[in-house]
Amino acid sequence: MMQKFIDELRQKYIKDPPEGMTPKLVRSITDSDLLDMHYFLTEDDDLGDDEFEEGFYIEFF
């Protein structure tokens, strides 16, 4: 199950690599690095337009 998910992610990012990456680089990264990359690229996708993550924010005036 997990390997199928990893293979699907790899194909997704080979077809449309993130900014600064190439399909060749996506092919060569480890499964663990691929999962980390996916996490960081999608971690805020579940937030609505008017929601913020809890945490520390600096406001500039």
Phi, psi and omega in degrees: 000310182294319181295324177297317178298316180297316179297320178294319177298316181300316179296321178300313184281340172290319180290325182219079184292148176298159179305134179088358179241161176241160176303323179298319179294319179298322178297328189265348182285156181290161177302319180297316178294324178297315179295319177299314180301313180300317179301311183290332178282338185239006187298332181260005183296336182275356179274142175284176182296329184253015180257150176235151173285149173293146179153193184261125180236140176257127179255129179257139180252000000 
